[in-house]
């Protein structure tokens, strides 16, 4: 079964395999990311967030479910790597604006 993700979400998961710059380009200029109790606003902060995660951990993220809830795209992924609690299924809540991501919240 092939999982069909909206283009901005698919672009995010593809960019996540590259670097923080590629990830930050998936977001609007004033986008907000919430992850592990922290909030990151704007492309520069999002780039730093992804670069910091890539420095600390090596991981793969494999989306296996996608649904729409309350106007958001909710993607469930299996995250595996060298982080505490691996593997883990995480939910990624995306709010999209056009072909960019307006907000992302990562929920364990």
C-alpha positions in Angstrom: 0.0 0.0 0.0 1.3 3.4 -1.0 0.7 6.3 1.4 -0.4 9.5 -0.3 0.8 12.5 1.5 -0.1 16.1 0.7 2.8 17.7 -1.3 4.1 20.0 1.5 4.1 17.0 3.9 5.8 14.7 1.5 8.4 17.5 0.8 9.0 17.7 4.6 9.7 14.0 5.0 12.0 14.0 2.0 13.9 17.1 3.3 14.2 15.5 6.7 16.6 13.0 5.1 18.8 15.9 3.9 19.5 18.8 6.3 18.0 21.7 8.3 18.1 24.1 5.4 16.0 21.8 3.2 13.6 21.3 6.1 13.2 25.0 6.9 12.4 25.7 3.2 9.2 23.5 3.6 7.8 26.1 6.0 6.3 29.6 5.7 8.5 32.5 6.9 6.7 32.7 10.3 5.9 29.0 10.8 5.9 27.4 14.3 7.2 24.0 15.3 6.5 22.4 18.7 8.6 19.4 19.6 9.8 17.9 22.9 8.3 20.8 25.0 10.0 23.5 22.9 8.6 26.0 20.4 10.5 27.2 17.3 9.3 30.1 15.3 10.5 31.2 11.9 12.6 29.4 9.3 16.0 30.2 11.0 14.8 28.7 14.3 13.4 25.6 12.5 16.6 25.1 10.6 18.5 25.2 13.9 16.1 22.8 15.5 16.6 20.2 12.7 20.4 20.7 12.6 20.5 20.2 16.4 18.4 17.0 16.2 20.7 15.7 13.4 23.8 16.4 15.5 22.4 14.5 18.5 20.7 11.6 16.8 20.8 9.3 13.8 17.3 8.2 12.9 14.9 7.1 10.2 11.3 8.3 10.0 8.8 6.1 8.1 5.3 7.5 7.7 2.7 4.7 7.8 -0.7 6.5 8.3 -2.2 9.8 7.2 -5.5 11.4 8.0 -7.2 14.8 8.3 -8.3 15.9 11.8 -9.8 19.4 12.6 -8.3 20.9 9.5 -4.8 19.4 10.1 -3.0 16.7 8.3 -2.0 14.0 10.9 0.8 11.7 9.9 1.9 8.8 12.1 5.5 7.7 11.7 7.8 5.0 13.1 11.0 6.7 14.3 14.0 4.4 14.8 17.5 5.5 15.8 20.0 6.1 18.6 17.6 8.0 20.9 16.0 7.0 24.2 12.8 5.0 23.6 13.6 3.9 20.0 11.7 2.8 18.2 8.7 5.1 18.7 5.5 5.9 16.9 5.1 9.7 16.7 2.2 11.8 15.3 3.1 14.8 13.2 0.3 17.4 13.1 0.7 19.7 10.1 -1.2 22.9 9.4 -0.8 23.7 5.7 -1.0 27.0 3.9 -0.8 26.6 0.1 2.3 24.5 -0.6 4.0 25.4 2.7 3.8 24.2 6.3 2.3 26.9 8.7 2.8 24.8 11.8 4.0 21.4 12.9 3.5 19.7 16.3 5.2 16.4 17.1 3.4 14.3 19.6 4.8 11.1 21.1 
